[in-house]
Amino acid sequence: DDDFIWPANLSDASLNLAWAATLGPSYSGPIVVGETVYTTETIGKKVERVTAFKKTTGEKIWSAEWEGAMKVPFFAAANGSWIRATPAATQDYLLVGGIRDVLVCLDAATGAEVWRQDFVKSLSTSIPTFGFVSSPLIRDGYVYVQAGGGLLKLKLETGEIVWRTLDDGGGMNGSAFSSPVIREGAGQSQLLVQTRQELVGVDLEQGEKLWSVKVPAFRGMNILTPTVFAGNKLFTSTYRNGSFAYRVSNNGGQWKVTEEWRNNIQGYM
């Protein structure tokens, strides 16, 4: 709120609980759009649930759910086989990634299902061993997300797939964790994507790979979303392999990527 005065310090006197809601486990973060808070949770290791709350009072507006749980392997299972991707929303639509590689579009006001893309069925891809993790990105009537064993662009209103690129095969070693972002870099607006193996600039209209560079990562755990793209210098970091800065240049359509520096500091997620 524009008239809100932030406290000078944080204490029991300056922090007052307005409301609370008990939820099931989830990796996903809540999001706020206007006067509504949207949350996700996994119920009884079987069902994924989305709930809309009134921001000021915590009153439940609606909830929607579907069967969709699975168990992830190895050390990841010890941390919980819960819904992973943080949703994305506009005033009209809420997009939720279910763990079994399902993208569901809900009416933001009512929770009614608008469309659903089950990528395992529609693309005949392998179910992601670690689940659907990448959060969707909404821009200008389209959705961009790393799912279905690659990078996808879909129409927001219908869920129709416009293009698919960066095919990684899904399964154990595919299906990326990082979320795509749109950034201006080297003189061109582009989709910035960190896959399980590489960092890539992708053309928004055609889905063409503009440039790419292999990013070292332990067992393909490129998880961080690379948000810093200043001028022509790009920063990212990976699990157990440190941090990297790359210089991206475009000379008349000829793209080039060079490593500027690296160090051992890691930004895991």
DAWO-V446908 format. One record per run of one state. SS is the DSSP state (@ for helix, = for strand, . for the rest). FROM is the first residue (numbers start at 0). TO is the last residue. If there is no record, write none. Layout:
ss=[SS,SS]
from=[FROM,FROM]
to=[TO,TO]
This chain:
ss=[.,=,.,=,.,=,.,=,.,@,.,=,.,=,.,=,.,=,@,.,=,.,=,.,=,.,=,.,=,.,=,.,=,.,=,.,=,.,=,.,@,.,=,.,=,.,=,.,=,.]
from=[0,30,33,35,43,46,54,59,67,73,78,87,89,92,98,101,107,112,118,122,125,126,136,139,141,147,149,155,160,165,169,170,180,185,187,194,197,202,208,214,217,220,228,230,232,238,241,251,253,263]
to=[29,32,34,42,45,53,58,66,72,77,86,88,91,97,100,106,111,117,121,124,125,135,138,140,146,148,154,159,164,168,169,179,184,186,193,196,201,207,213,216,219,227,229,231,237,240,250,252,262,268]
